[in-house]
Amino acid sequence: MDLYLNLSTVKNPKIIHDLSTSIEEGRTRAWYIPGMKRDPVRIDKWIGSVGLGGDVNFFNINFNPHAHGSHTETLGHVCKTWHPISDVSIPFLQTALLITVDYKDYGENGKIIELDQIEKAWNHWRPSNDLTALVVRSNPNSAEKKNMNFSSQDAPFFSKEVGYFLRKKGILHWLVDLPSVDREEDGGKLLSHRSFWGLNEGEKVPGHEARLNATITELIYINDDIEDGYWSLAMQVASIANDAAPSRPTLMR
């Protein structure tokens, strides 16, 4: 089962899958806020819109990376210290393992993706110690998920033990097709974020166990026809000095 790709051979990939969900004007995907807005720049009588008589399209864009599409974030998402994604060194290509998991419905306690699901897949594929990226597809996985507004849907989330497990296994880049690895409303605990990044509950200044180079990518979409297993992954994160930035994860073979 040790089916790692030789990244040096991925020069002309035959299979390419874009996992990103686009940031689109007016579309919200999570967290209750309106979608992205585009407005042409106006300077005196000049307007940055060809459709409105201008020479070029020259728009200001107002968006939230966490709410409006696929994004990659650092532990700066939960810390008061400054840790922008633009400072994180992410390989141009890395080997990633794609797995598919189910959740357990605990009623008022939510739909939880528990550690046994991750361990089952891990034991099946038996990754070596140098695997750095894990891509997780959750069931159910209908086509509607790609354009779903997760606000107030109490989407499935991961138990904090999953974060601990992935940290122990050396996973630096965790990609999921959900709005968050934590529950939509959890009182601000974000336990799975914290356990993955090496932060204690409530810790807002990273300690000596914090993983400044680890990232979480959320709101991707993975078609059912993309098979589980090893892929070459290009993260393609926008270089924006913020805790999170839009990203376009791409799987290749």
N, C-alpha and C positions, 0 to 999 in steps of 0.2 A: 504493500500500500504506500510505500515511499515514492510518490509520484511527483516530486518537485520538478518544476520547470527549470530548464537551463536558460536564465534570462539573457545570456549572450546570444541565444538563437532567435530571440524575439525581435527580429529586424523587420520582417514583413509579415505581421500577424495575419492569419487567415480568418480569425474570428474576433470581433470587437463588439463589446457590449457597453453602452453608455448607461450608467446606473443613476444618473442625476435626474432630479425633478427641477424644472426650470422656474426661475423667478419671473413671474408674469404679471403684467399690469392688472390690478384689481383682484388677483387670486390670493387668498390666504389659505395656508395649509395647517396652521396650528396657532395656539396661544392667543386667540380671541381678537387679534388686531386686523384692521383692514389690509388689503393687499398692497403691493408695490404701486407707487405713483410716479408718473413721468410728466414733467412740465418743461416746455421750451423756455430757454433763457430769453429774457426780454431786456434790451438795452436801448433806452430812448425809443425810437421807432423801429429798431431792428428786432427781428424775432427769429429764434433758432428752430424754425419748422418750415420745411419745404412746402408742406401741405397748406400752411397758412401764409405763404408768400415769401418765405425766407430763402436764402441762398443754400443753406445747409441745415441738416438736422443736428441740433445742439441742445440736448435735453439734460436737465437735472433729474436725478433719480433718488427717490426716497424709499428705502426698503429696510427690512429687518432680517438679517441672515438666518436667525433661529426660527422665524415664523413663515418665511416665504418660499423656501426651497431647500435643496440639498446644501448642507453646510458642514464645515469642519471646525471643531472648537478645541481650545486648550483648557487647562485647569483654571485659567484666568476667568472662565465663566462663573466660577463659584468662589473666587478669591478677591480680596480688596487690593491685592498687589497687581502690578501690570505685567501681563504675560500674553502679548499679542501672537496670533497665529503666524504672522509674517516673520517672527523670529525662530520658528521651529523648522529645523532641517528635515525635510521629508524626501526620501529617495525618489528619483525620477521613475524608477521601476522597482517593485519588490514583489516577492511571492506572497500570495494571499490564499487563504483557505475559505471557500464558500460553503456554508452549512445551512440547513433548513431546520427550524425548530417549531414546536407547538407550545401553547401556553396552557396553564391550568386555571380554570375559573373558580375563584374563591368568593364569589358573590360580592359582598360589601368590601372585602379586602382586595378586590381587583383581579385582573387577569395576569398571572405571573409566569414568566419564562424562568424556570428554575434551573439550578445547576445541573441536575441530572440530564437535562436535554443537551447541554453543552458538553458534558462529560461523555455522553453516549456518542456524539459525533466525533469528539476528540479521540476516543478510543478506537473508533472505526478507521479514521484516517491516519492516526498515529504520527502526528507532526514531529519533526525533529526540533531541536532546541533553538534553531535559528529562524523559525517562523515569526514574522513581526506583524502580520496583518490578518484580521479575521473579519469576514463579511457574513452577516447573519440575515437570512430571509425568514420571516415569520409567517406562519399560517394563521388564518386563511390569507390567500394572496390573489384575490381577484383583480382584474384589470382596473377596477374602480379605485383601488388603493393609490394608483399613481396620481390621481387628481383629487384625492379625498381631503376634506377639511376635518382634521382631527380634533378641533376645538370642542370641548365638552363631551368627548366620546369615551373618555377613560380608557385609552388604548392599552394594549398589553405592555408590560414593562419587565425589566430584569430584576431578579433578586440581587441583593448586595453581594451574595456569595459568588455570583458570576464575575463581578468586577475583581474580587480578590483572586479568583482562579485565573483569570486572564492576565492579571498583573504577575502572578507567580510564574506563569508560563512564558512570560516575556513578550506578550502581545503589546505592541506600541500603538497600533492603529486599529480601532474597533469601529466597524461600519454597520449601521442598522437601518432597516426600512420603516422605522417608527419615529414619531416626533421627539422621543426622548428615551434614553435607557432607563429612566425613572418614571414613576407614576405621574400623571398629569397634575394632580393635586396631592402633594405629600407633606405640606407644611414647610416647604423649603429645605427638607433634609438632603435630598439628592444623594442618597446613600450609594447607589451604584456608580454614579459619577465619581464620588469621593473614594470608594474602595478601589476603583480602577486607577485613579490618579495618585493613590497613596496618601490620601488626606484622611484625617480623623473626622468623626462627626462634628460638625460645627466649626471645623478649622478653616480660617479664612486667610491665614498667612502660611504658605507652604513650609513644611518642616523638612527634616533630612531625608524622609522616605518619599517625598513628593517627586513625581515623574514629570518634569517640565517638558520633556520631549514626546509625551504621549498625547494622542488626539482621539476624539470621538467624532464620528461623522453620522449625522442623522438625516431623516427624510429622503433617503434614496429609494429607488424602486428596482426590484430584481424580477424580471419576467420568469415565469415558470419554465420556459424552455432553456434557461441557463442552468446547466447541470452542476450539482454540488461537486466539489473537488478543488484542485489546485489551479490557480490562474496567475497570470502576471497582472499586477495592479498599478495603474498610474493614478495618483490621487488628484492632481491638477487643482490645487487650492489657490484662490486669488490672493495676491500679496497685498492684503489690507491690514493695517495696524489696528487690530481689534481682537477681542477674545475669540471671535468667530468670523469666518468669511465664507462666501459661496464656494462650492467645490463641484468638480465634475469627475467623480470616480469612474474609471473605465477598466473593464476586465478584458484581457487579450490572451490569445493563444496563437 
